[in-house]
Amino acid sequence: MEIKEAFFPAFIHSYFIALGVLLGGCLIGGIGAFIAGEPPLTEIFRMANKLKIWALVAAIGGTFDAFNSFERGILNGQTKDLFKQFLLIVSAMGGAQSGWTIIVWLTQEHIS
């Protein structure tokens, strides 16, 4: 039995899950880089670029749910599910991009 979450709370959760995965993963990875004797800010910046897609996947709950919603939307004509899934992905992308922007501001690796 699956309990469905209302759309607006799911939209907000998607944003903040992606943000948290990116920020948490990068900051904890920076601690690991420090312990390993590597430059932590440079490694945090590199990890932020690599973790963006994984933050998105974690926020939308894996790929099978998204594909199932797209399948229902396209093949069964349930465009409402298709539109909701699209908005959840956009929300997760916004959270990942916000986290990446915060990491860029903190590390300032883009400045030569």
N, C-alpha and C positions, 0 to 999 in steps of 0.2 A: 504494500500500500504506500503510495507516494503522496506526500503532503506538499501541495503547491504553495509557493510563497507569492504574496501579492507583488504586482509588477514594480511599483515605486520603491518599496524596500529592497527588492532584488536589484534594481537599478543603482541604488546608493551602495549596497553591499558590493556589487561588482566593481565600482569605482575604487572603494577603499581597500578591497582585497588586492587588487592589482597594485595600488599604491604601497600597501604594506609589504607585499612580496618583494617588490623592487627595492624599497628602502631597507627593509630588514635584511634581505639577502646581500645587498651591497655593503651595508655597515658591518655585518658579521663576517663577510668575506674580507673586509678591510682589516679586521682584527686578526684573521688568519694570515693575511699578507704581512702584517706587522710582526707576528710571531715568527714567520718564515724569513724575515729579514729583507722583504721586498718593500718598495715604496707604497705605503697604504693608499694614498690619494690617487695615484696612478692606477692602481689595481681596482679601486672602487669605481673609477670612471670606466675602466674596461669592462668590469662586471655589469655595470649599468647598461651598457650597450648590448651585452649578451643576454641579460635577464628580461629585457622588455617583452619578448615573445612568450617567455615562460610565465611572466606575470599575467599576461593576457589569457593564456590557457588555464592557469589556476583560477582566475576570476570567473571565467565562464563555466567552470566545473568540468573541464575535460572537453574533448572534441565530439564524443558520441552524442551527447545531449544536443549540442548545436546542430549536428548533422541531422538528427532526428527531427528537430524543429524545422529545419530547412526542407526536409523531405515532406513533412506534413504540409508545409506552406505551399510548396510547388506542386506536388502530386495530388494532394487532397483538396487544394484550393482554400486552405486555411491561411489567408494572408495576414490575419491578425497575429498568429504565432510567428510567422516569418518576420513581421515588422518588430515585434517585441524582442526576438532574438537578435535582430540587427541593432536595436537600440542598446541591448545589454553588451554587445560586442563593442559598440562605440563608447559606452561608459567605461568598460575595462581598458580600452585604448587610451581614453582620457586619463584614467588613473595611472597607467604605466607611463604615459608622457609626462604627467605632473611629477611623478617620482623621478624620472630621468632629468627633468629640468631642475629639481631640487638638488640632485647629485651634481649636476653641472655647475650650479651656483656654489655649492659647498666646496667642490674640488678645484674649480677654475682651471681645469686641464685644457680647455679650449683656447686659453690666452697664451700667446707665445712670448 
